[in-house]
Each structure stands twice: as structure tokens, then as C-alpha cells.
Amino acid sequence: MPKSLSLKLTPYIFIVGMIFLFFGAKMPPTMSWMGINWSSFLTDLGLYIAVVVVLQFYYDKHMKHELISEVAESALSNSNVATSGISDFVNNTKRINYETMLTHSEEITVGFLHSTRFIDDHVSELRNRVKEGKKTSILLVNPDGRVVSYLTKIVHDSDHIKPEIKKNINKVGQINNESGVKEKITMKYHDAILRYSFVHSMEGTWIKMYRNSLGIATTPGIYIRNGSPMYDFYKKDIENLREGAQDVTFG
């Protein structure tokens, strides 16, 4: 029924309900036919019609448009998120499970500043990759570059930065020198203040956020699948970072 017609008929239906309610109240309580108490029947029918019509009128007038708008907004938002390529989320990047990516992806690129966490936590997976001939690239900040010089000046506790870089290189060097290695891990120095760290593969990319403010906090991470605009953006950005990086010389 058109909305305009519904609004026009609503007062008349309400009046009909009130008439039933009025006649039901006026009838003798004992009046019945075929087992039906007409006083109660008309009263209940009139009350039902009047209440339902009032509620329907309020819904059509005040709630319906708002509800439809909220549903449409929610559907559009969910659609945008789905097409963005985001297919997983963690509120703590320490809980990201890289096992599937490190085990099955033929080529991965890892990028960060200087933290030793990724390599320390995944030594066994990295060993398996080099022995299976899978390609692995690790990008970390140049200890003699402008970024480390800048961080040393602005970060109060910065004495750990260069030792962590050296530790990462030594650990990867040990893995590369083990027996049975088919494809060594390549390491490159970048000289960029990263907006995010990442583990990138042809199937998808884990993006780990960095904070703009000082201090320590739990940071979230998102996984972006291949075949989406956001994946293409990060893929291009990572490739450009890798192209501008310089090879690490193992001692």
C-alpha cells in the first residue's frame, strides 16, 4: 500500500477500532452467541485494532525511515569492508599466526625497523624455508642511515637499536650457513621511517600498525588478501621500498 494512502486510512481504521471498543463496553457482559461473549470479543477486537493502528502509524511516521537508513548504511559499510580485502584482524600483533604463510608461501617479504621478535619467534620456519628453496627477503633499517640517526636523537632509550639490527643479521647469517640450504634468505637495508611493518606474500599481507605517539601499547594488525585494491596498494609500496634498499653484507 502506498505510504500516502496508508496515512490517510489510518485515522478511519483507528475510529473503527474505537467504535468496536465502545460497543463492546456498552453490551451486557452476559450477552453471548454460539459460545462467544460479544462484549469481550468486541472490546478486545476494538482495542487490538486501535493499538495496532497507532503503533503502525508511529512506525511509518517516525521509525521506518530511520530503520531503513540504518540498514542501508550498515549494508553499504559491510560491502565496502568486504571489497577492501581485509579478511582477518587481531587486536594484538603478538598473536598473529604466521605459520601458514611461512610454511606454504613460495615467496615472502618481511619488513620492520629493528625488532628481533619476528626472527627469534620463527627461526624454525625460516630454517625450513631455506632448505625447501623458498624465497625469503627481510628488510630492516640501515644502522648507519638517517633514520637510525634521527631515532637516536629523539628516542630516550635508543641504545638497543643497533645491537638488535646486528643480532637480526647474525641470526639470519647462521641460518644461511647451515647445511642443506637451497635458497638463502636475502637481507636489505632500508632507510625509511616505516608507517607499518609487514609480512607480505602473493596470497596476502599482514600489516602491523605503528603508533604516532610515544610510549608502549598493544597494536592491532590486519590481514589483506590478494585481489583487492588495498592489497595492490601495499604490494606496490613494499616493492618500491625493496627496490630502494641496499643489500646487507654478512660478516
HUGIZI-V493020 format. One line per field, one symbol per residue. ss: DSSP state (@ for helix, = for strand, . for the rest). phi: phi as a letter, one per 40 degrees, with the letter a starting at -180 (. if undefined). burial: 1 if it has 9 or more other ideal C-beta (glycine too) atoms within 8 Angstrom, else 0. A space follows every 10 residues. Layout:
ss->???
phi->???
burial->???
This chain:
ss->..@@@@@@@@ @@@@@@@@@@ @@@@@@.... .==..==@@@ @@@@@@@@@@ @@@@@@@@@@ @@@@@@@@@@ @@@@@@@@@@ @@@@.===== ..@@@...@@ @@@@..==== =.....@@@@ @.@@@@@@@@ @@..====== =....@@@@@ @@@@.....@ @@@@@@@@@@ @@@@@@.... .....===== .....===== =..======. .......... =====...@@ @@@@@@@@@@ @@@..==... .
phi->.dcccccccd cccccdcccd ccccccccdc caafgbcccc cccccccccc cccccccccc cbbccccccc cccccccccc cccchcbaab caccccbcdc cccbccabbb bacadccccc cbcccccccc ccgccbbbbb cccbcccccc ccccccbbcc ccdccccdcc cccccccccg cbacccbbcb bbcccababb accibcbbcb cccchbacbc abbbccgbdc ccccdccccc cccccbcccc c
burial->0000011001 0011011111 1111001000 1000000111 1111111111 1011011111 0011000000 0000000000 0001110001 0010010100 1100101111 1111010110 0110111111 1001011111 1110101101 1100000000 1101111111 1110110100 1010111111 0001001111 1001111111 0000000011 1111100101 1001100100 1100100000 0
